[in-house]
Amino acid sequence: MSSLYEEWIQTSRGSNGLPAQKYWKAYAPREQKIYESMLTTKTNTIKTTIADFTKEHELQMFEAVGFFDGIADALNGELDVENLNADSVVDVSFEFENLFRKMVEYKAKHLFLLPAWNDIIEPERQKELMKEQQQSGTVVKDKKVNRNDPCPCASGKKYKKCCGFDD
C-alpha cells in the first residue's frame, strides 16, 4: 500500500514525471479556494488533522497532503509530509511574504495573482518580492579569462604565466 504522499506524487505528475495537466486543471481551482480563504481571514497558522482538512476543503486525502507539500518550504519549521496519514495532526505557521515568494518561485500565477494578497501585502511590496524572487534564480557567469588576458589577480602578468599555471 502506498502512502498518501506517494499517491499525491503519482497523481500530480504523469508517468514521465511532468505535471499531469488534466489533474491540475481540476485541482488548481480547489487549491485556489483554500488560499483565498486563508488570505481573506488572514490565517497564517493551521492546526488540523489531514482528515479534517480534507472534509473542510472538499479534497481527497492525498490532495490535503499535496497542499501541505506545496507550502512546506514556506513554513516556520519542518513538516514531514512524506509520512502524513489521515490521523496526522498538522500544526504549522508561516509568514505571508515567504508564502508569496514561494508561489512566485513555483510560477503559480493562479495563487500569487489573487486579489486577496492586496489586503495582506501592499501591491508595491508584492512587486518587490516578485522581482527579488525572479532575480534569485538568475545566474550570472563571469567572463572567461583567456590565456593571453591580463591575470585577474592584478599581478600584471598574462594569465597563462600567472594563475593559469602555464610553465
DSSP file (Angstrom, degrees, kcal/mol; ACC not computed):
  #  RESIDUE AA STRUCTURE BP1 BP2  ACC     N-H-->O    O-->H-N    N-H-->O    O-->H-N    TCO  KAPPA ALPHA  PHI   PSI    X-CA   Y-CA   Z-CA
    1    1 A M              0   0    0      0, 0.0     2,-0.1     0, 0.0     0, 0.0   0.000 360.0 360.0 360.0 131.8    0.0    0.0    0.0
    2    2 A S        -     0   0    0      1,-0.1     2,-0.1     2,-0.0     0, 0.0  -0.480 360.0-110.1 -86.0 158.0    1.4    3.4   -1.0
    3    3 A S     >  -     0   0    0     -2,-0.1     4,-2.3     1,-0.1     5,-0.2  -0.307  28.9-107.9 -78.3 166.7    1.4    6.4    1.3
    4    4 A L  H  > S+     0   0    0     80,-0.6     4,-2.3     1,-0.2     5,-0.1   0.874 122.0  53.9 -62.3 -36.6   -0.7    9.5    0.8
    5    5 A Y  H  > S+     0   0    0     77,-0.3     4,-2.5    79,-0.3    -1,-0.2   0.932 108.1  48.0 -64.0 -45.7    2.4   11.4   -0.3
    6    6 A E  H  > S+     0   0    0     76,-0.2     4,-2.7     1,-0.2    -2,-0.2   0.889 110.8  51.9 -62.5 -38.5    3.3    8.7   -2.9
    7    7 A E  H  X S+     0   0    0     -4,-2.3     4,-2.2     2,-0.2     5,-0.2   0.899 109.1  50.9 -63.7 -39.8   -0.3    8.9   -4.1
    8    8 A W  H  X S+     0   0    0     -4,-2.3     4,-2.9     2,-0.2     5,-0.3   0.940 111.9  46.4 -60.5 -48.4    0.0   12.6   -4.4
    9    9 A I  H  X S+     0   0    0     -4,-2.5     4,-1.5     1,-0.2    -2,-0.2   0.922 113.7  48.3 -62.4 -45.1    3.2   12.4   -6.4
   10   10 A Q  H  < S+     0   0    0     -4,-2.7    -1,-0.2     1,-0.2    -2,-0.2   0.872 117.9  40.8 -64.5 -37.2    1.8    9.7   -8.7
   11   11 A T  H  < S+     0   0    0     -4,-2.2    -2,-0.2    -5,-0.2    -1,-0.2   0.898 116.1  46.6 -79.5 -41.3   -1.4   11.6   -9.4
   12   12 A S  H  < S+     0   0    0     -4,-2.9     8,-1.9    -5,-0.2     2,-0.4   0.685 114.1  50.9 -79.1 -17.0    0.0   15.1   -9.7
   13   13 A R  B  < S-A   19   0A   0     -4,-1.5     5,-0.1     6,-0.3    -1,-0.0  -0.961  85.2-126.3-119.8 139.2    2.8   14.0  -12.0
   14   14 A G    >   -     0   0    0      4,-4.0     3,-2.0    -2,-0.4     6,-0.1  -0.071  41.0 -86.8 -70.9 179.6    2.3   12.0  -15.1
   15   15 A S  T 3  S+     0   0    0      1,-0.3    -1,-0.1     2,-0.1    -4,-0.0   0.741 129.7  55.6 -62.0 -23.5    4.2    8.8  -15.8
   16   16 A N  T 3  S-     0   0    0      2,-0.2    -1,-0.3     3,-0.0    -2,-0.0   0.354 119.9-107.4 -92.3   6.4    7.0   10.8  -17.3
   17   17 A G  S <  S+     0   0    0     -3,-2.0    -2,-0.1     1,-0.3     3,-0.1   0.341  84.0 118.2  86.6  -7.2    7.5   12.9  -14.2
   18   18 A L  S    S-     0   0    0      1,-0.1    -4,-4.0    -5,-0.1    -1,-0.3  -0.581  79.8 -77.9 -88.9 156.1    5.9   16.0  -15.7
   19   19 A P  B     -A   13   0A   0      0, 0.0     2,-1.1     0, 0.0    -6,-0.3  -0.217  41.6-121.3 -54.9 138.4    2.8   17.6  -14.3
   20   20 A A     >  -     0   0    0     -8,-1.9     4,-2.4     1,-0.2     3,-0.3  -0.721  25.8-161.4 -82.3  99.9   -0.4   15.8  -15.2
   21   21 A Q  H  > S+     0   0    0     -2,-1.1     4,-2.0     1,-0.2    -1,-0.2   0.848  84.6  52.3 -55.8 -43.1   -2.3   18.6  -17.0
   22   22 A K  H  > S+     0   0    0      1,-0.2     4,-1.1     2,-0.2    -1,-0.2   0.910 111.9  46.8 -62.4 -42.3   -5.7   17.1  -16.7
   23   23 A Y  H >> S+     0   0    0     -3,-0.3     4,-2.4     1,-0.2     3,-0.7   0.946 111.8  49.7 -64.7 -47.9   -5.4   16.6  -13.0
   24   24 A W  H 3X S+     0   0    0     -4,-2.4     4,-2.7     1,-0.3    -1,-0.2   0.823 103.1  61.0 -63.9 -31.2   -4.0   20.1  -12.3
   25   25 A K  H 3< S+     0   0    0     -4,-2.0    -1,-0.3    -5,-0.2    -2,-0.2   0.869 113.1  37.6 -62.5 -35.2   -6.8   21.6  -14.3
   26   26 A A  H <X S+     0   0    0     -4,-1.1     4,-0.5    -3,-0.7    -2,-0.2   0.842 120.8  44.9 -82.9 -36.6   -9.3   20.1  -11.8
   27   27 A Y  H >X S+     0   0    0     -4,-2.4     4,-2.3     1,-0.2     3,-0.7   0.874  97.3  70.6 -78.4 -38.3   -7.2   20.5   -8.6
   28   28 A A  H 3X S+     0   0    0     -4,-2.7     4,-2.6     1,-0.3    -1,-0.2   0.847  96.1  51.3 -53.7 -43.7   -6.0   24.2   -9.1
   29   29 A P  H 3> S+     0   0    0      0, 0.0     4,-1.7     0, 0.0    -1,-0.3   0.876 111.6  48.3 -63.8 -34.1   -9.4   25.8   -8.5
   30   30 A R  H <X S+     0   0    0     -3,-0.7     4,-1.4    -4,-0.5    -2,-0.2   0.897 112.2  48.7 -70.4 -39.6   -9.8   23.9   -5.2
   31   31 A E  H  X S+     0   0    0     -4,-2.3     4,-2.0     1,-0.2    -1,-0.2   0.909 108.8  54.4 -63.0 -41.5   -6.3   24.8   -4.2
   32   32 A Q  H  X S+     0   0    0     -4,-2.6     4,-2.9    -5,-0.2    -2,-0.2   0.884 103.3  55.6 -60.7 -40.0   -7.1   28.4   -5.1
   33   33 A K  H  X S+     0   0    0     -4,-1.7     4,-2.2     2,-0.2    -1,-0.2   0.881 105.5  52.4 -61.0 -38.2  -10.2   28.4   -2.8
   34   34 A I  H  X S+     0   0    0     -4,-1.4     4,-2.5     2,-0.2    -1,-0.2   0.940 111.8  45.6 -63.1 -46.9   -8.0   27.3    0.2
   35   35 A Y  H  X S+     0   0    0     -4,-2.0     4,-3.0     2,-0.2     5,-0.3   0.916 110.7  52.6 -63.0 -43.7   -5.6   30.2   -0.5
   36   36 A E  H  X S+     0   0    0     -4,-2.9     4,-2.6     1,-0.2    -1,-0.2   0.907 111.0  48.2 -58.7 -41.6   -8.5   32.7   -0.9
   37   37 A S  H  X S+     0   0    0     -4,-2.2     4,-2.2     2,-0.2     6,-0.2   0.926 112.7  47.6 -63.4 -46.0   -9.9   31.6    2.4
   38   38 A M  H  <>S+     0   0    0     -4,-2.5     5,-2.5     1,-0.2     4,-0.4   0.907 116.3  43.8 -62.6 -42.5   -6.5   31.9    4.2
   39   39 A L  H  <5S+     0   0    0     -4,-3.0     3,-0.4     3,-0.2    -2,-0.2   0.901 112.6  51.0 -71.3 -41.0   -5.9   35.3    2.7
   40   40 A T  H  <5S+     0   0    0     -4,-2.6    -2,-0.2    -5,-0.3    -1,-0.2   0.896 119.5  36.2 -63.6 -40.6   -9.4   36.6    3.4
   41   41 A T  T  <5S-     0   0    0     -4,-2.2    -1,-0.2    -5,-0.2    -2,-0.2   0.443 107.2-126.9 -91.1  -0.2   -9.3   35.5    7.0
   42   42 A K  T   5 +     0   0    0     -4,-0.4     2,-0.7    -3,-0.4    -3,-0.2   0.879  47.0 169.6  54.4  42.3   -5.6   36.4    7.3
   43   43 A T      < +     0   0    0     -5,-2.5    -1,-0.2    -6,-0.2    -2,-0.1  -0.765  17.9 162.0 -88.9 112.9   -4.9   32.9    8.6
   44   44 A N        +     0   0    0     -2,-0.7    50,-2.0    -3,-0.1     2,-0.4   0.164  60.9  65.3-116.7  17.3   -1.2   32.1    8.8
   45   45 A T  E     -B   93   0B   0     48,-0.2     2,-0.4     2,-0.0    48,-0.2  -0.996  59.8-169.0-133.8 142.9   -1.5   29.2   11.2
   46   46 A I  E     +B   92   0B   0     46,-2.8    46,-2.7    -2,-0.4     2,-0.4  -0.988   8.9 173.3-133.1 124.4   -3.2   25.9   10.5
   47   47 A K  E     +B   91   0B   0     -2,-0.4     2,-0.3    44,-0.2    44,-0.2  -0.946  34.8 106.7-131.4 112.0   -3.9   23.3   13.2
   48   48 A T  E     -B   90   0B   0     42,-2.4    42,-3.9    -2,-0.4     2,-0.3  -0.956  64.2 -96.4-165.0 172.5   -5.9   20.3   12.0
   49   49 A T  E  >  -B   89   0B   0     -2,-0.3     4,-2.6    40,-0.3     5,-0.2  -0.716  37.0-115.2 -97.3 161.2   -5.8   16.7   11.1
   50   50 A I  H  > S+     0   0    0     38,-1.5     4,-2.4    35,-0.5    36,-0.2   0.911 117.8  53.0 -60.5 -41.4   -5.4   15.6    7.5
   51   51 A A  H  > S+     0   0    0     35,-2.2     4,-2.0     1,-0.2    -1,-0.2   0.919 111.3  44.9 -61.4 -44.7   -8.9   14.0    7.7
   52   52 A D  H  > S+     0   0    0     34,-0.3     4,-2.9     2,-0.2    -1,-0.2   0.899 112.3  51.2 -67.5 -40.3  -10.5   17.3    9.0
   53   53 A F  H  X S+     0   0    0     -4,-2.6     4,-2.0     1,-0.2    -1,-0.2   0.897 108.8  53.2 -61.7 -40.2   -8.6   19.4    6.4
   54   54 A T  H  <>S+     0   0    0     -4,-2.4     5,-2.3    -5,-0.2     4,-0.5   0.925 112.7  42.7 -60.2 -47.3   -9.9   17.1    3.7
   55   55 A K  H ><5S+     0   0    0     -4,-2.0     3,-0.9     1,-0.2    -2,-0.2   0.930 112.7  52.7 -65.9 -45.7  -13.5   17.4    4.8
   56   56 A E  H 3<5S+     0   0    0     -4,-2.9    -1,-0.2     1,-0.2    -2,-0.2   0.858 120.5  32.1 -59.7 -37.3  -13.3   21.2    5.3
   57   57 A H  T 3<5S-     0   0    0     -4,-2.0    -1,-0.2    -5,-0.2    -2,-0.2   0.251 106.6-118.2-109.5  12.2  -11.9   21.9    1.8
   58   58 A E  T < 5 +     0   0    0     -3,-0.9     2,-0.2    -4,-0.5    -3,-0.2   0.925  65.3 141.9  52.2  53.0  -13.6   19.0   -0.1
   59   59 A L      < -     0   0    0     -5,-2.3     2,-0.2    -6,-0.2    -1,-0.2  -0.696  57.1-106.1-113.4 166.8  -10.4   17.4   -1.1
   60   60 A Q    >>  -     0   0    0     -2,-0.2     4,-1.6     1,-0.1     3,-0.7  -0.632  41.7-107.3 -84.4 157.7   -9.2   13.8   -1.4
   61   61 A M  H 3> S+     0   0    0      1,-0.3     4,-1.5    -2,-0.2     3,-0.3   0.894 120.1  49.6 -56.2 -44.7   -6.9   12.7    1.4
   62   62 A F  H 3> S+     0   0    0      1,-0.2     4,-2.1     2,-0.2    -1,-0.3   0.795 105.7  58.5 -67.4 -26.6   -3.8   12.7   -0.8
   63   63 A E  H <> S+     0   0    0     -3,-0.7     4,-2.5     2,-0.2    -1,-0.2   0.861 101.6  54.1 -70.6 -35.0   -4.7   16.2   -2.1
   64   64 A A  H  X S+     0   0    0     -4,-1.6     4,-2.0    -3,-0.3    -2,-0.2   0.922 109.9  47.4 -61.6 -43.2   -4.6   17.5    1.5
   65   65 A V  H  X S+     0   0    0     -4,-1.5     4,-2.2     1,-0.2    -2,-0.2   0.905 110.8  52.8 -63.1 -40.8   -1.1   16.0    1.8
   66   66 A G  H  X S+     0   0    0     -4,-2.1     4,-2.1     2,-0.2    -2,-0.2   0.875 105.4  54.0 -62.0 -38.9   -0.2   17.6   -1.5
   67   67 A F  H  X S+     0   0    0     -4,-2.5     4,-1.3     1,-0.2    -1,-0.2   0.944 111.3  44.7 -60.4 -47.7   -1.4   21.0   -0.3
   68   68 A F  H  X S+     0   0    0     -4,-2.0     4,-0.9     1,-0.2    -2,-0.2   0.834 109.8  55.9 -68.1 -31.1    0.9   20.8    2.7
   69   69 A D  H  < S+     0   0    0     -4,-2.2     3,-0.4     1,-0.2     4,-0.4   0.894 105.4  54.2 -63.0 -38.6    3.7   19.6    0.4
   70   70 A G  H  < S+     0   0    0     -4,-2.1    -2,-0.2     1,-0.2    -1,-0.2   0.807 116.2  35.3 -67.0 -31.1    3.2   22.7   -1.6
   71   71 A I  H >X S+     0   0    0     -4,-1.3     3,-1.8     1,-0.1     4,-0.5   0.455  88.2 101.2-100.8  -0.7    3.6   25.1    1.3
   72   72 A A  G >< S+     0   0    0     -4,-0.9     3,-1.1    -3,-0.4    -1,-0.1   0.843  78.8  54.1 -54.9 -39.5    6.2   23.1    3.2
   73   73 A D  G 34 S+     0   0    0     -4,-0.4    -1,-0.3     1,-0.2    -2,-0.1   0.669 108.4  50.3 -71.6 -15.2    9.1   25.3    2.0
   74   74 A A  G <4 S+     0   0    0     -3,-1.8    21,-0.7     2,-0.1    -1,-0.2   0.455  88.9 111.2 -98.9  -2.5    7.4   28.4    3.3
   75   75 A L  B << S-C   94   0C   0     -3,-1.1     2,-1.2    -4,-0.5    19,-0.2  -0.350  74.6-120.4 -76.1 151.3    6.6   27.0    6.8
   76   76 A N  S    S-     0   0    0     17,-3.0    17,-0.3    -2,-0.1     2,-0.2  -0.793  91.6  -3.2 -83.3  97.8    8.2   28.2   10.1
   77   77 A G  S    S-     0   0    0     -2,-1.2     2,-0.2    -4,-0.1    -2,-0.1  -0.580 101.3 -51.8 108.9-176.7    9.7   24.8   11.0
   78   78 A E        -     0   0    0     -2,-0.2     2,-0.3     2,-0.0    -2,-0.1  -0.645  34.7-169.9-101.7 153.5    9.6   21.4    9.5
   79   79 A L        -     0   0    0     -2,-0.2     2,-1.8    -4,-0.1     3,-0.2  -0.942  19.9-142.4-142.0 120.7    6.7   19.2    8.3
   80   80 A D    >   +     0   0    0     -2,-0.3     3,-1.3     1,-0.2     4,-0.1  -0.580  29.2 170.0 -83.6  80.3    7.3   15.6    7.4
   81   81 A V  G >   +     0   0    0     -2,-1.8     3,-1.2     1,-0.3    -1,-0.2   0.776  67.6  67.4 -65.3 -27.3    4.8   15.4    4.5
   82   82 A E  G 3  S+     0   0    0      1,-0.3   -77,-0.3    -3,-0.2    -1,-0.3   0.724 105.8  41.1 -68.1 -20.3    6.0   12.0    3.4
   83   83 A N  G <  S+     0   0    0     -3,-1.3    -1,-0.3   -79,-0.1     2,-0.2   0.196  83.0 127.0-114.4  16.7    4.6   10.4    6.5
   84   84 A L    <   +     0   0    0     -3,-1.2   -80,-0.6    -4,-0.1   -79,-0.3  -0.501  31.1 173.8 -73.5 142.4    1.3   12.2    6.9
   85   85 A N    >   -     0   0    0     -2,-0.2     3,-1.6   -81,-0.1   -35,-0.5  -0.792  50.2 -80.3-135.6-178.3   -1.8   10.0    7.2
   86   86 A A  T 3  S+     0   0    0      1,-0.3   -35,-2.2    -2,-0.2   -34,-0.3   0.826 128.8  44.2 -56.1 -35.8   -5.5   10.7    7.9
   87   87 A D  T 3  S+     0   0    0    -37,-0.2    -1,-0.3   -38,-0.1     2,-0.1   0.496  84.0 122.5 -90.2  -4.0   -4.9   10.9   11.7
   88   88 A S    <   -     0   0    0     -3,-1.6   -38,-1.5     1,-0.1     2,-0.6  -0.351  58.7-136.0 -62.3 133.9   -1.8   13.1   11.5
   89   89 A V  E     -B   49   0B   0    -40,-0.2     2,-0.6   -39,-0.1   -40,-0.3  -0.829  15.8-158.9 -91.9 124.4   -2.1   16.4   13.3
   90   90 A V  E     +B   48   0B   0    -42,-3.9   -42,-2.4    -2,-0.6     2,-0.4  -0.921  16.1 172.4-105.2 122.2   -0.7   19.3   11.3
   91   91 A D  E     +B   47   0B   0     -2,-0.6     2,-0.3   -44,-0.2   -44,-0.2  -0.856  22.2 149.0-131.7  95.2    0.2   22.3   13.4
   92   92 A V  E     -B   46   0B   0    -46,-2.7   -46,-2.8    -2,-0.4     2,-0.3  -0.865  26.0-170.3-131.3 158.4    2.0   24.8   11.1
   93   93 A S  E     -B   45   0B   0    -17,-0.3   -17,-3.0    -2,-0.3     2,-0.3  -0.952   8.4-179.8-141.6 163.0    2.6   28.5   10.7
   94   94 A F  B     -C   75   0C   0    -50,-2.0     2,-0.4    -2,-0.3   -19,-0.2  -0.979  31.5-109.3-156.6 161.6    4.1   30.7    8.0
   95   95 A E     >  -     0   0    0    -21,-0.7     4,-2.1    -2,-0.3     3,-0.2  -0.838  27.7-133.5 -95.2 135.6    4.9   34.3    7.1
   96   96 A F  H  > S+     0   0    0     -2,-0.4     4,-2.7     1,-0.2     5,-0.2   0.875 105.0  54.9 -59.5 -38.3    2.7   35.6    4.3
   97   97 A E  H  > S+     0   0    0      1,-0.2     4,-2.6     2,-0.2    -1,-0.2   0.904 108.0  49.4 -63.2 -39.5    5.7   37.1    2.5
   98   98 A N  H  > S+     0   0    0     -3,-0.2     4,-2.2     2,-0.2    -1,-0.2   0.913 112.0  48.3 -63.8 -42.1    7.5   33.8    2.5
   99   99 A L  H  X S+     0   0    0     -4,-2.1     4,-2.1     2,-0.2    -2,-0.2   0.919 110.9  50.7 -63.9 -43.5    4.5   32.1    1.1
  100  100 A F  H  X S+     0   0    0     -4,-2.7     4,-2.1     1,-0.2    -2,-0.2   0.934 109.1  51.5 -59.2 -47.3    4.1   34.7   -1.6
  101  101 A R  H  X S+     0   0    0     -4,-2.6     4,-2.9     1,-0.2    -1,-0.2   0.909 109.1  50.9 -56.3 -43.8    7.7   34.3   -2.6
  102  102 A K  H  X S+     0   0    0     -4,-2.2     4,-2.7     1,-0.2    -1,-0.2   0.889 107.4  52.5 -64.2 -39.0    7.3   30.5   -2.9
  103  103 A M  H  <>S+     0   0    0     -4,-2.1     5,-2.6     2,-0.2     4,-0.3   0.889 111.6  46.9 -64.2 -37.6    4.2   31.0   -5.1
  104  104 A V  H ><5S+     0   0    0     -4,-2.1     3,-1.2     3,-0.2    -2,-0.2   0.932 111.8  50.8 -67.0 -45.4    6.3   33.2   -7.4
  105  105 A E  H 3<5S+     0   0    0     -4,-2.9    -2,-0.2     1,-0.3    -1,-0.2   0.897 111.4  47.4 -58.4 -41.7    9.1   30.7   -7.4
  106  106 A Y  T 3<5S-     0   0    0     -4,-2.7    -1,-0.3    -5,-0.2    -2,-0.2   0.511 110.0-126.1 -77.7  -3.9    6.7   27.9   -8.3
  107  107 A K  T < 5 +     0   0    0     -3,-1.2     2,-1.5    -4,-0.3    -3,-0.2   0.853  52.3 159.4  59.5  36.6    5.3   30.1  -11.0
  108  108 A A    >>< +     0   0    0     -5,-2.6     4,-2.4     1,-0.2     3,-2.2  -0.590   7.8 168.8 -90.5  74.3    1.8   29.6   -9.6
  109  109 A K  H 3> S+     0   0    0     -2,-1.5     4,-1.7     1,-0.3    -1,-0.2   0.840  71.6  64.9 -57.6 -35.6    0.1   32.6  -11.1
  110  110 A H  H 34 S+     0   0    0     -3,-0.2    -1,-0.3     1,-0.2    -2,-0.1   0.681 114.2  33.9 -63.6 -14.3   -3.3   31.4  -10.1
  111  111 A L  H X4 S+     0   0    0     -3,-2.2     3,-1.1    -8,-0.1    -2,-0.2   0.811 118.2  44.8-106.7 -46.3   -2.1   31.8   -6.5
  112  112 A F  H 3< S+     0   0    0     -4,-2.4    -3,-0.2     1,-0.2    -2,-0.2   0.634 110.7  56.2 -80.4  -9.1    0.2   34.8   -6.3
  113  113 A L  T 3< S+     0   0    0     -4,-1.7    -1,-0.2    -5,-0.3    -3,-0.1   0.318  75.1 129.8 -98.4   8.3   -2.1   37.0   -8.5
  114  114 A L    X   -     0   0    0     -3,-1.1     3,-1.8     1,-0.2     4,-0.3  -0.416  62.2-134.3 -62.3 132.5   -5.1   36.5   -6.2
  115  115 A P  G >  S+     0   0    0      0, 0.0     3,-1.8     0, 0.0     4,-0.3   0.787  99.7  73.3 -58.4 -27.7   -6.6   40.0   -5.4
  116  116 A A  G >  S+     0   0    0      1,-0.3     3,-1.2     2,-0.2     4,-0.4   0.718  80.2  72.6 -62.8 -20.3   -6.8   39.0   -1.7
  117  117 A W  G X> S+     0   0    0     -3,-1.8     4,-3.5     1,-0.2     3,-1.7   0.820  83.4  70.6 -61.6 -28.9   -3.0   39.4   -1.4
  118  118 A N  G <4 S+     0   0    0     -3,-1.8    -1,-0.2    -4,-0.3    -2,-0.2   0.761  95.6  51.4 -62.5 -25.0   -3.6   43.1   -1.6
  119  119 A D  G <4 S+     0   0    0     -3,-1.2    -1,-0.3    -4,-0.3    -2,-0.2   0.572 119.3  36.5 -85.3  -9.6   -5.1   43.1    1.9
  120  120 A I  T <4 S+     0   0    0     -3,-1.7     2,-0.4    -4,-0.4    -2,-0.2   0.795 127.2  23.9-106.0 -47.7   -2.1   41.2    3.2
  121  121 A I  S  < S-     0   0    0     -4,-3.5    -1,-0.4   -25,-0.1     5,-0.1  -0.987  86.9-111.9-127.5 127.9    0.9   42.7    1.3
  122  122 A E     >  -     0   0    0     -2,-0.4     4,-2.3     1,-0.1     3,-0.4  -0.258  29.4-118.8 -55.3 141.0    0.9   46.1   -0.3
  123  123 A P  H  > S+     0   0    0      0, 0.0     4,-2.0     0, 0.0     5,-0.1   0.848 114.4  53.1 -52.8 -38.3    1.0   45.9   -4.1
  124  124 A E  H  > S+     0   0    0      1,-0.2     4,-2.0     2,-0.2     5,-0.1   0.905 109.4  48.8 -64.5 -39.9    4.3   47.7   -4.3
  125  125 A R  H  > S+     0   0    0     -3,-0.4     4,-2.8     2,-0.2    -1,-0.2   0.878 107.4  55.8 -67.4 -36.5    5.8   45.2   -1.8
  126  126 A Q  H  X S+     0   0    0     -4,-2.3     4,-2.6     2,-0.2    -1,-0.2   0.923 107.0  49.8 -58.7 -44.1    4.4   42.4   -3.9
  127  127 A K  H  X S+     0   0    0     -4,-2.0     4,-2.5     2,-0.2    -1,-0.2   0.909 111.0  49.5 -61.8 -42.1    6.3   43.8   -7.0
  128  128 A E  H  X S+     0   0    0     -4,-2.0     4,-2.9     2,-0.2    -2,-0.2   0.930 111.7  48.3 -61.6 -45.9    9.5   44.0   -4.9
  129  129 A L  H  X S+     0   0    0     -4,-2.8     4,-2.6     1,-0.2    -2,-0.2   0.891 111.5  50.1 -63.4 -39.7    9.1   40.4   -3.7
  130  130 A M  H  X S+     0   0    0     -4,-2.6     4,-2.6    -5,-0.2    -1,-0.2   0.925 112.5  47.0 -63.7 -44.0    8.4   39.2   -7.2
  131  131 A K  H  X S+     0   0    0     -4,-2.5     4,-2.4     2,-0.2    -2,-0.2   0.932 112.7  49.4 -64.4 -45.5   11.5   41.0   -8.6
  132  132 A E  H  X S+     0   0    0     -4,-2.9     4,-1.8     1,-0.2    -2,-0.2   0.932 113.7  46.5 -57.7 -47.0   13.7   39.6   -5.7
  133  133 A Q  H  X S+     0   0    0     -4,-2.6     4,-0.7     1,-0.2    -1,-0.2   0.910 112.7  48.5 -65.5 -42.5   12.4   36.1   -6.3
  134  134 A Q  H >< S+     0   0    0     -4,-2.6     3,-0.6     1,-0.2    -1,-0.2   0.879 112.9  48.4 -66.6 -36.8   12.9   36.2  -10.0
  135  135 A Q  H >< S+     0   0    0     -4,-2.4     3,-1.6     1,-0.2    -1,-0.2   0.792  99.1  67.7 -73.2 -27.5   16.4   37.7   -9.7
  136  136 A S  H 3< S+     0   0    0     -4,-1.8    -1,-0.2     1,-0.3    -2,-0.2   0.755 101.3  49.1 -65.4 -21.7   17.4   35.0   -7.1
  137  137 A G  T << S+     0   0    0     -4,-0.7     2,-0.5    -3,-0.6    -1,-0.3   0.451  87.2 106.9 -94.5  -1.0   17.2   32.4   -9.9
  138  138 A T    <   -     0   0    0     -3,-1.6     2,-0.6    -4,-0.1    -3,-0.0  -0.666  58.7-152.1 -82.9 126.7   19.3   34.4  -12.3
  139  139 A V        -     0   0    0     -2,-0.5     2,-0.6     2,-0.0    -2,-0.1  -0.871   5.2-161.4-100.9 125.4   22.7   33.0  -12.8
  140  140 A V        -     0   0    0     -2,-0.6     2,-0.4     0, 0.0    -2,-0.0  -0.930   8.6-152.8-108.1 118.9   25.4   35.5  -13.8
  141  141 A K        -     0   0    0     -2,-0.6     2,-0.1     1,-0.0     3,-0.1  -0.737  15.2-124.8 -92.3 135.8   28.5   33.9  -15.3
  142  142 A D        -     0   0    0     -2,-0.4     2,-0.2     1,-0.1     3,-0.0  -0.438  38.2 -93.3 -71.0 152.0   31.8   35.6  -15.0
  143  143 A K        -     0   0    0     -2,-0.1     2,-0.2     1,-0.1    -1,-0.1  -0.465  45.9-111.6 -65.6 135.6   33.7   36.4  -18.2
  144  144 A K        -     0   0    0     -2,-0.2     2,-0.6     1,-0.1    -1,-0.1  -0.487  25.8-128.7 -71.0 136.1   36.1   33.6  -19.0
  145  145 A V        -     0   0    0     -2,-0.2     2,-0.2     4,-0.0    -1,-0.1  -0.765  22.1-146.5 -87.7 124.5   39.7   34.5  -18.7
  146  146 A N    >   -     0   0    0     -2,-0.6     3,-1.6     1,-0.1    13,-0.3  -0.502  26.3-104.7 -86.3 161.0   41.7   33.6  -21.8
  147  147 A R  T 3  S+     0   0    0      1,-0.3    13,-2.3    -2,-0.2    14,-0.3   0.846 119.0  42.4 -52.8 -41.4   45.4   32.5  -21.7
  148  148 A N  T 3  S+     0   0    0     11,-0.2    -1,-0.3    10,-0.1     3,-0.1   0.391  91.2 105.6 -94.5   4.1   46.7   35.8  -23.0
  149  149 A D  S <  S-     0   0    0     -3,-1.6    10,-3.2     1,-0.1    11,-0.2  -0.429  86.6 -88.2 -76.1 156.9   44.5   38.1  -21.0
  150  150 A P  B     -D  158   0D   0      0, 0.0     8,-0.2     0, 0.0    -1,-0.1  -0.404  54.9 -98.4 -61.4 143.5   45.9   40.0  -18.0
  151  151 A C    >   -     0   0    0      6,-2.7     3,-1.7     1,-0.1     5,-0.4  -0.423  22.4-133.9 -67.1 135.6   45.6   37.9  -14.9
  152  152 A P  T 3  S+     0   0    0      0, 0.0    -1,-0.1     0, 0.0     7,-0.0   0.631 100.5  74.3 -66.3 -11.9   42.6   38.8  -12.7
  153  153 A C  T 3  S-     0   0    0      1,-0.0    -2,-0.1     6,-0.0     6,-0.0   0.527 107.7-122.5 -78.5  -3.1   44.8   38.7   -9.6
  154  154 A A    <   +     0   0    0     -3,-1.7    -1,-0.0     3,-0.1     0, 0.0   0.741  69.8 135.2  71.2  26.7   46.3   42.1  -10.8
  155  155 A S  S    S-     0   0    0     -4,-0.2     3,-0.1     2,-0.2    -1,-0.1   0.713  70.2-122.0 -75.1 -19.9   49.9   40.8  -10.9
  156  156 A G  S    S+     0   0    0      1,-0.4     2,-0.1    -5,-0.4    -1,-0.1   0.297  76.4 113.6  93.3  -9.1   50.4   42.5  -14.3
  157  157 A K  S    S-     0   0    0      1,-0.1    -6,-2.7     2,-0.1    -1,-0.4  -0.463  77.9 -92.7 -89.4 164.3   51.3   39.2  -15.9
  158  158 A K  B >>  -D  150   0D   0     -8,-0.2     3,-1.2    -2,-0.1     4,-0.5  -0.481  37.0-116.0 -70.7 150.1   49.4   37.3  -18.5
  159  159 A Y  G >4>S+     0   0    0    -10,-3.2     5,-2.9   -13,-0.3     3,-1.2   0.874 114.7  57.1 -54.4 -40.7   47.0   34.7  -17.1
  160  160 A K  G 345S+     0   0    0    -13,-2.3     6,-1.9     1,-0.3    -1,-0.3   0.764 110.6  43.7 -66.8 -23.9   49.0   31.9  -18.7
  161  161 A K  G <45S+     0   0    0     -3,-1.2    -1,-0.3   -14,-0.3    -2,-0.2   0.398 126.3  27.2 -99.3   1.0   52.2   32.9  -16.9
  162  162 A C  T X<5S-     0   0    0     -3,-1.2     3,-1.4    -4,-0.5    -3,-0.1   0.366 133.6  -1.5-124.9-103.1   50.5   33.5  -13.5
  163  163 A C  T 3 5S+     0   0    0      1,-0.3    -3,-0.2     2,-0.1    -4,-0.1   0.602 120.7  71.5 -75.1 -11.3   47.3   31.9  -12.2
  164  164 A G  T 3 <S-     0   0    0     -5,-2.9    -1,-0.3    -6,-0.2    -4,-0.2   0.583  96.9-140.5 -77.8  -9.9   46.9   29.9  -15.4
  165  165 A F    <   +     0   0    0     -3,-1.4     2,-0.6    -6,-0.3    -4,-0.2   0.784  41.6 158.5  57.0  34.9   49.9   27.9  -14.2
  166  166 A D              0   0    0     -6,-1.9    -1,-0.2    -7,-0.3    -2,-0.1  -0.791 360.0 360.0 -88.2 123.8   51.5   27.6  -17.7
  167  167 A D              0   0    0     -2,-0.6    -1,-0.1     0, 0.0    -6,-0.1   0.435 360.0 360.0 -93.4 360.0   55.2   26.9  -17.3
